[in-house]
Amino acid sequence: MVPAFLSNKQFILGVGFGLICSISLSLWKWNQTVASRDKFVEAKMKKKRKLGEMKMVIVVRKDLKLTKRELFTQNVHACIGAFKESSVVNPSCVKKWQRYGQAKIAVKVNDETELLAIQDAANKQNLVNCLARDPDSSKNNALILCIGPDSVDDINLVTGHLKLY
């Protein structure tokens, strides 16, 4: 025995129409959410491109036979020196670098003359840099050079040809 309201064609058509409308509405809202999210992501990426990417490059001599501890210590000295100087000279670059990931790239050079040539090129481009020297050596050898933080494009003009360490 079927209830009377289920045999009514108008009732069944109304329920079917209601289901179709609610499914259509939820699909439409889902598409709107995806579209607005895509617009938000695109705006965020556009803003990031406008700001420019920032990085710090650490240039290490590969001809020295430094222990990992010595290498790490000199690396820290160079990075902190460059960071302190950049905080005074170019605070906007430091803020952008801190806000967007603090990229640090280590590259290698063959010897001290190449390291000093890179420092010269960085100075000519007005890039903040700090050279860590060997405190134990009587020769005061240059060990590690840290450049930046600054614009990726500007730093790549100086270090873009170097291989990763």
LOPAFI-102344 format. One record per residue: residue in three letters; x, y negated, z of N, C-alpha, C in turn. Coordinates in nm, 4 decimals. Layout:
N
ala,X,Y,Z,X,Y,Z,X,Y,Z
...
//
This chain:
165
met,0.0836,0.1167,0.0000,0.0000,0.0000,0.0000,0.0893,-0.1246,0.0000
val,0.0732,-0.2101,-0.0982,0.1528,-0.3306,-0.1176,0.0769,-0.4486,-0.0581
pro,0.1482,-0.5329,0.0230,0.0800,-0.6506,0.0774,0.0314,-0.7405,-0.0361
ala,-0.0720,-0.8141,-0.0094,-0.1371,-0.8957,-0.1112,-0.0454,-1.0061,-0.1646
phe,0.0362,-1.0658,-0.0772,0.1194,-1.1773,-0.1240,0.2309,-1.1303,-0.2174
leu,0.2743,-1.0022,-0.2098,0.3775,-0.9514,-0.2992,0.3234,-0.9240,-0.4391
ser,0.1947,-0.9040,-0.4501,0.1367,-0.8790,-0.5813,0.1051,-1.0090,-0.6549
asn,0.1178,-1.1192,-0.5861,0.0900,-1.2481,-0.6457,0.2088,-1.2898,-0.7329
lys,0.1858,-1.3113,-0.8632,0.2926,-1.3466,-0.9572,0.3553,-1.4815,-0.9224
gln,0.2756,-1.5748,-0.8794,0.3274,-1.7071,-0.8477,0.4266,-1.7020,-0.7314
phe,0.3973,-1.6197,-0.6320,0.4882,-1.6077,-0.5177,0.6233,-1.5506,-0.5619
ile,0.6203,-1.4448,-0.6407,0.7440,-1.3801,-0.6854,0.8235,-1.4751,-0.7751
leu,0.7579,-1.5467,-0.8651,0.8266,-1.6442,-0.9491,0.8875,-1.7564,-0.8642
gly,0.8183,-1.7997,-0.7614,0.8689,-1.9053,-0.6725,0.9940,-1.8612,-0.5978
val,0.9925,-1.7382,-0.5455,1.1102,-1.6861,-0.4741,1.2280,-1.6731,-0.5710
gly,1.2029,-1.6204,-0.6899,1.3091,-1.6061,-0.7901,1.3668,-1.7409,-0.8294
phe,1.2780,-1.8388,-0.8515,1.3236,-1.9728,-0.8867,1.4062,-2.0341,-0.7737
gly,1.3654,-2.0137,-0.6505,1.4388,-2.0648,-0.5337,1.5779,-2.0035,-0.5236
leu,1.5879,-1.8731,-0.5476,1.7187,-1.8066,-0.5438,1.8110,-1.8606,-0.6529
ile,1.7580,-1.8742,-0.7730,1.8386,-1.9257,-0.8840,1.8858,-2.0681,-0.8533
cys,1.7975,-2.1517,-0.7995,1.8355,-2.2896,-0.7659,1.9429,-2.2929,-0.6576
ser,1.9293,-2.2112,-0.5529,2.0284,-2.2151,-0.4446,2.1643,-2.1630,-0.4916
ile,2.1653,-2.0603,-0.5761,2.2923,-2.0097,-0.6301,2.3564,-2.1151,-0.7200
ser,2.2768,-2.1787,-0.8046,2.3295,-2.2829,-0.8936,2.3858,-2.4001,-0.8138
leu,2.3139,-2.4407,-0.7104,2.3595,-2.5519,-0.6283,2.4909,-2.5187,-0.5572
ser,2.5016,-2.3982,-0.5025,2.6258,-2.3627,-0.4325,2.7430,-2.3522,-0.5300
leu,2.7203,-2.3025,-0.6520,2.8279,-2.2991,-0.7522,2.8691,-2.4400,-0.7930
trp,2.7714,-2.5294,-0.8083,2.8016,-2.6670,-0.8446,2.8841,-2.7349,-0.7354
lys,2.8442,-2.7148,-0.6076,2.9192,-2.7737,-0.4958,3.0604,-2.7171,-0.4899
trp,3.0757,-2.5892,-0.5152,3.2083,-2.5261,-0.5121,3.2976,-2.5884,-0.6194
asn,3.2417,-2.6086,-0.7404,3.3184,-2.6723,-0.8477,3.3571,-2.8154,-0.8109
gln,3.2664,-2.8877,-0.7452,3.2967,-3.0245,-0.7033,3.4096,-3.0261,-0.6003
thr,3.4089,-2.9301,-0.5078,3.5138,-2.9215,-0.4061,3.6483,-2.8933,-0.4708
val,3.6521,-2.8001,-0.5642,3.7765,-2.7669,-0.6338,3.8265,-2.8875,-0.7124
ala,3.7354,-2.9572,-0.7805,3.7747,-3.0737,-0.8599,3.8300,-3.1847,-0.7708
ser,3.7653,-3.2100,-0.6571,3.8146,-3.3161,-0.5686,3.9478,-3.2767,-0.5063
arg,3.9658,-3.1474,-0.4754,4.0940,-3.1013,-0.4221,4.2034,-3.1189,-0.5270
asp,4.1727,-3.0864,-0.6524,4.2705,-3.1031,-0.7595,4.3079,-3.2505,-0.7772
lys,4.2095,-3.3394,-0.7677,4.2377,-3.4826,-0.7782,4.3267,-3.5280,-0.6630
phe,4.2997,-3.4773,-0.5422,4.3802,-3.5125,-0.4250,4.5243,-3.4656,-0.4423
val,4.5420,-3.3417,-0.4875,4.6768,-3.2872,-0.5077,4.7498,-3.3662,-0.6153
glu,4.6812,-3.4002,-0.7230,4.7434,-3.4774,-0.8309,4.7853,-3.6160,-0.7815
ala,4.6998,-3.6799,-0.7015,4.7343,-3.8118,-0.6471,4.8549,-3.8020,-0.5544
lys,4.8600,-3.6967,-0.4756,4.9731,-3.6776,-0.3845,5.1026,-3.6559,-0.4630
met,5.0970,-3.5751,-0.5689,5.2159,-3.5500,-0.6505,5.2592,-3.6776,-0.7232
lys,5.1615,-3.7564,-0.7697,5.1939,-3.8815,-0.8379,5.2650,-3.9767,-0.7424
lys,5.2165,-3.9823,-0.6179,5.2791,-4.0673,-0.5175,5.4212,-4.0199,-0.4895
lys,5.4392,-3.8892,-0.4811,5.5720,-3.8343,-0.4535,5.6676,-3.8651,-0.5690
arg,5.6188,-3.8524,-0.6930,5.7033,-3.8845,-0.8086,5.7407,-4.0326,-0.8080
lys,5.6448,-4.1168,-0.7672,5.6707,-4.2601,-0.7632,5.7801,-4.2919,-0.6611
leu,5.7744,-4.2259,-0.5457,5.8756,-4.2492,-0.4436,6.0117,-4.1971,-0.4877
gly,6.0132,-4.0927,-0.5656,6.1390,-4.0331,-0.6076,6.1873,-3.9337,-0.5042
glu,6.2500,-3.8304,-0.5517,6.3020,-3.7304,-0.4598,6.4355,-3.7768,-0.4048
met,6.4623,-3.7355,-0.2821,6.5835,-3.7758,-0.2123,6.6626,-3.6508,-0.1751
lys,6.7950,-3.6666,-0.1660,6.8767,-3.5550,-0.1197,7.0087,-3.6056,-0.0655
met,7.0756,-3.5157,0.0043,7.2100,-3.5386,0.0553,7.2967,-3.4278,-0.0034
val,7.4154,-3.4640,-0.0522,7.5044,-3.3644,-0.1119,7.6317,-3.3552,-0.0287
ile,7.6712,-3.2323,0.0006,7.7930,-3.2050,0.0761,7.8929,-3.1437,-0.0208
val,8.0065,-3.2106,-0.0386,8.1093,-3.1658,-0.1328,8.2230,-3.1033,-0.0518
val,8.2508,-2.9751,-0.0786,8.3483,-2.8988,-0.0001,8.4651,-2.8578,-0.0892
arg,8.5856,-2.8703,-0.0369,8.7046,-2.8220,-0.1086,8.7121,-2.6708,-0.0952
lys,8.7322,-2.6029,-0.2075,8.7404,-2.4571,-0.2007,8.8841,-2.4061,-0.1933
asp,8.9826,-2.4959,-0.2052,9.1221,-2.4510,-0.1971,9.1684,-2.4310,-0.0530
leu,9.0940,-2.4832,0.0432,9.1309,-2.4659,0.1834,9.0765,-2.3345,0.2366
lys,9.1520,-2.2725,0.3213,9.1075,-2.1474,0.3837,9.0570,-2.1791,0.5244
leu,8.9435,-2.2452,0.5313,8.8858,-2.2818,0.6604,8.8012,-2.1678,0.7142
thr,8.8011,-2.1523,0.8463,8.7093,-2.0560,0.9070,8.5687,-2.1154,0.8982
lys,8.4687,-2.0321,0.9185,8.3308,-2.0813,0.9133,8.3074,-2.1868,1.0209
arg,8.3700,-2.1673,1.1355,8.3547,-2.2636,1.2447,8.4139,-2.3992,1.2056
glu,8.5339,-2.3996,1.1505,8.5975,-2.5248,1.1090,8.5164,-2.5927,0.9981
leu,8.4704,-2.5129,0.9042,8.3907,-2.5659,0.7936,8.2623,-2.6303,0.8463
phe,8.1957,-2.5608,0.9363,8.0713,-2.6113,0.9939,8.0965,-2.7408,1.0713
thr,8.2021,-2.7432,1.1511,8.2335,-2.8613,1.2314,8.2585,-2.9832,1.1428
gln,8.3396,-2.9664,1.0400,8.3706,-3.0785,0.9506,8.2476,-3.1210,0.8704
asn,8.1658,-3.0232,0.8349,8.0413,-3.0512,0.7636,7.9516,-3.1407,0.8489
val,7.9376,-3.1060,0.9756,7.8537,-3.1848,1.0665,7.9092,-3.3265,1.0815
his,8.0410,-3.3393,1.0968,8.1015,-3.4727,1.1083,8.0683,-3.5580,0.9858
ala,8.0845,-3.5010,0.8675,8.0583,-3.5763,0.7444,7.9108,-3.6137,0.7322
cys,7.8219,-3.5193,0.7602,7.6778,-3.5449,0.7461,7.6288,-3.6497,0.8455
ile,7.6733,-3.6389,0.9694,7.6306,-3.7367,1.0698,7.6848,-3.8751,1.0350
gly,7.8088,-3.8805,0.9892,7.8658,-4.0095,0.9491,7.7879,-4.0734,0.8358
ala,7.7548,-3.9940,0.7339,7.6781,-4.0468,0.6202,7.5379,-4.0883,0.6638
phe,7.4763,-4.0088,0.7502,7.3417,-4.0396,0.7983,7.3416,-4.1701,0.8779
lys,7.4387,-4.1857,0.9676,7.4453,-4.3092,1.0476,7.4646,-4.4320,0.9587
glu,7.5565,-4.4216,0.8649,7.5826,-4.5355,0.7766,7.4608,-4.5661,0.6904
ser,7.3974,-4.4617,0.6390,7.2799,-4.4804,0.5542,7.1635,-4.5385,0.6339
ser,7.1523,-4.5037,0.7617,7.0457,-4.5581,0.8465,7.0576,-4.7090,0.8604
val,7.1807,-4.7587,0.8557,7.2036,-4.9026,0.8670,7.1929,-4.9701,0.7303
val,7.2593,-4.9110,0.6306,7.2686,-4.9719,0.4978,7.1393,-4.9577,0.4182
asn,7.0771,-4.8405,0.4244,6.9621,-4.8113,0.3393,6.8549,-4.7344,0.4170
pro,6.7903,-4.7965,0.5162,6.6946,-4.7242,0.6001,6.5727,-4.6710,0.5249
ser,6.5322,-4.7363,0.4157,6.4153,-4.6868,0.3413,6.4452,-4.5512,0.2778
cys,6.5678,-4.5332,0.2281,6.6064,-4.4029,0.1717,6.6055,-4.2955,0.2789
val,6.6540,-4.3291,0.3965,6.6583,-4.2317,0.5060,6.5169,-4.1905,0.5452
lys,6.4251,-4.2871,0.5534,6.2866,-4.2557,0.5899,6.2223,-4.1641,0.4864
lys,6.2421,-4.1945,0.3584,6.1865,-4.1092,0.2525,6.2471,-3.9698,0.2588
trp,6.3776,-3.9635,0.2796,6.4474,-3.8347,0.2876,6.3939,-3.7528,0.4045
gln,6.3721,-3.8162,0.5191,6.3194,-3.7458,0.6357,6.1752,-3.7024,0.6133
arg,6.0977,-3.7853,0.5468,5.9564,-3.7551,0.5263,5.9352,-3.6408,0.4270
tyr,6.0240,-3.6283,0.3296,6.0016,-3.5312,0.2229,6.1033,-3.4186,0.2204
gly,6.1349,-3.3602,0.3342,6.2051,-3.2324,0.3356,6.3520,-3.2322,0.3681
gln,6.4182,-3.3459,0.3695,6.5593,-3.3541,0.4063,6.6470,-3.2567,0.3281
ala,6.6393,-3.2629,0.1981,6.7169,-3.1716,0.1128,6.8663,-3.1961,0.1295
lys,6.9390,-3.0867,0.1475,7.0852,-3.0916,0.1590,7.1422,-2.9859,0.0652
ile,7.2325,-3.0265,-0.0227,7.2904,-2.9371,-0.1222,7.4412,-2.9342,-0.1016
ala,7.4997,-2.8144,-0.0976,7.6453,-2.8012,-0.0850,7.7033,-2.7625,-0.2204
val,7.8038,-2.8381,-0.2640,7.8735,-2.8104,-0.3898,8.0227,-2.8010,-0.3607
lys,8.0980,-2.7484,-0.4581,8.2411,-2.7281,-0.4338,8.3260,-2.7983,-0.5383
val,8.4460,-2.8361,-0.4932,8.5482,-2.8919,-0.5815,8.6754,-2.8109,-0.5608
asn,8.7672,-2.8210,-0.6560,8.8882,-2.7386,-0.6508,8.9914,-2.7869,-0.5502
asp,9.0106,-2.9190,-0.5399,9.1185,-2.9682,-0.4540,9.0873,-3.1086,-0.4031
glu,9.1828,-3.1641,-0.3287,9.1631,-3.2945,-0.2656,9.1525,-3.4072,-0.3678
thr,9.2280,-3.4005,-0.4758,9.2212,-3.5078,-0.5762,9.0828,-3.5143,-0.6401
glu,9.0249,-3.3988,-0.6654,8.8892,-3.3960,-0.7219,8.7877,-3.4495,-0.6203
leu,8.8068,-3.4153,-0.4927,8.7191,-3.4645,-0.3865,8.7261,-3.6174,-0.3773
leu,8.8466,-3.6705,-0.3827,8.8639,-3.8159,-0.3755,8.8105,-3.8853,-0.5008
ala,8.8185,-3.8180,-0.6159,8.7611,-3.8736,-0.7392,8.6089,-3.8820,-0.7278
ile,8.5484,-3.7807,-0.6670,8.4028,-3.7823,-0.6448,8.3668,-3.8971,-0.5502
gln,8.4473,-3.9171,-0.4464,8.4212,-4.0276,-0.3539,8.4323,-4.1619,-0.4265
asp,8.5319,-4.1752,-0.5122,8.5472,-4.2974,-0.5924,8.4227,-4.3236,-0.6778
ala,8.3762,-4.2177,-0.7445,8.2569,-4.2305,-0.8294,8.1352,-4.2689,-0.7454
ala,8.1232,-4.2116,-0.6257,8.0115,-4.2454,-0.5366,8.0199,-4.3916,-0.4937
asn,8.1397,-4.4374,-0.4641,8.1571,-4.5786,-0.4258,8.1208,-4.6717,-0.5411
lys,8.1567,-4.6339,-0.6637,8.1239,-4.7168,-0.7803,7.9729,-4.7242,-0.8037
gln,7.9015,-4.6173,-0.7672,7.7552,-4.6147,-0.7807,7.6856,-4.6747,-0.6579
asn,7.7650,-4.7257,-0.5630,7.7126,-4.7815,-0.4372,7.6330,-4.6795,-0.3569
leu,7.6790,-4.5559,-0.3561,7.6162,-4.4509,-0.2766,7.6873,-4.4409,-0.1420
val,7.6088,-4.4312,-0.0360,7.6665,-4.4135,0.0970,7.7348,-4.2779,0.1011
asn,7.8567,-4.2740,0.1557,7.9278,-4.1464,0.1677,8.0182,-4.1494,0.2891
cys,8.0546,-4.0307,0.3356,8.1433,-4.0186,0.4504,8.2392,-3.9032,0.4244
leu,8.3655,-3.9288,0.4447,8.4699,-3.8296,0.4211,8.5185,-3.7762,0.5554
ala,8.5114,-3.6445,0.5718,8.5634,-3.5816,0.6936,8.7070,-3.5400,0.6674
arg,8.7953,-3.5819,0.7566,8.9376,-3.5497,0.7423,8.9789,-3.4510,0.8500
asp,9.0880,-3.3788,0.8232,9.1392,-3.2790,0.9162,9.2049,-3.3498,1.0348
pro,9.1479,-3.3370,1.1546,9.2044,-3.4079,1.2698,9.3352,-3.3459,1.3195
asp,9.3585,-3.2188,1.2898,9.4769,-3.1495,1.3399,9.5981,-3.1671,1.2497
ser,9.5754,-3.2080,1.1272,9.6844,-3.2159,1.0305,9.7573,-3.3496,1.0402
ser,9.8881,-3.3448,1.0251,9.9656,-3.4691,1.0241,9.9465,-3.5432,0.8913
lys,9.9020,-3.4699,0.7882,9.8809,-3.5299,0.6561,9.7453,-3.5987,0.6441
asn,9.6560,-3.5731,0.7400,9.5224,-3.6339,0.7388,9.4459,-3.5970,0.6115
asn,9.4446,-3.4683,0.5789,9.3804,-3.4184,0.4570,9.2299,-3.4430,0.4572
ala,9.1766,-3.4779,0.3409,9.0320,-3.4903,0.3231,8.9745,-3.3502,0.3045
leu,8.8722,-3.3161,0.3831,8.8156,-3.1811,0.3783,8.6789,-3.1766,0.3106
ile,8.5884,-3.2598,0.3578,8.4492,-3.2546,0.3120,8.3989,-3.3967,0.2908
leu,8.3211,-3.4140,0.1857,8.2591,-3.5424,0.1551,8.1081,-3.5240,0.1574
cys,8.0401,-3.6128,0.2264,7.8937,-3.6092,0.2282,7.8436,-3.7370,0.1613
ile,7.7539,-3.7210,0.0656,7.6981,-3.8347,-0.0087,7.5476,-3.8406,0.0158
gly,7.4991,-3.9583,0.0522,7.3556,-3.9761,0.0689,7.3166,-3.9836,0.2156
pro,7.1883,-3.9727,0.2415,7.0775,-3.9447,0.1511,7.0477,-4.0620,0.0578
asp,7.0134,-4.0241,-0.0643,6.9795,-4.1229,-0.1664,6.8985,-4.0537,-0.2756
ser,6.8662,-4.1277,-0.3784,6.7863,-4.0761,-0.4892,6.8571,-3.9597,-0.5587
val,6.7818,-3.8571,-0.5932,6.8367,-3.7406,-0.6633,6.9040,-3.7834,-0.7930
asp,6.8398,-3.8728,-0.8665,6.8958,-3.9176,-0.9947,7.0298,-3.9877,-0.9765
asp,7.0389,-4.0736,-0.8755,7.1638,-4.1461,-0.8515,7.2758,-4.0519,-0.8082
ile,7.2443,-3.9599,-0.7193,7.3470,-3.8664,-0.6709,7.3892,-3.7706,-0.7817
asn,7.2948,-3.7303,-0.8662,7.3297,-3.6386,-0.9756,7.4250,-3.7017,-1.0769
leu,7.4243,-3.8340,-1.0875,7.5210,-3.9004,-1.1751,7.6640,-3.8717,-1.1302
val,7.6821,-3.8542,-1.0000,7.8154,-3.8327,-0.9436,7.8473,-3.6842,-0.9266
thr,7.7490,-3.6058,-0.8808,7.7767,-3.4660,-0.8448,7.7037,-3.3635,-0.9309
gly,7.6309,-3.4079,-1.0309,7.5495,-3.3160,-1.1111,7.6283,-3.2085,-1.1833
his,7.7541,-3.2313,-1.2114,7.8366,-3.1349,-1.2857,7.9015,-3.0297,-1.1958
leu,7.8940,-3.0478,-1.0644,7.9606,-2.9559,-0.9718,7.8776,-2.8301,-0.9490
lys,7.9462,-2.7197,-0.9203,7.8787,-2.5924,-0.8941,7.8430,-2.5824,-0.7464
leu,7.7360,-2.5064,-0.7189,7.6936,-2.4862,-0.5804,7.8005,-2.4117,-0.5024
tyr,7.8090,-2.4433,-0.3729,7.9083,-2.3790,-0.2868,7.8586,-2.2437,-0.2434
//
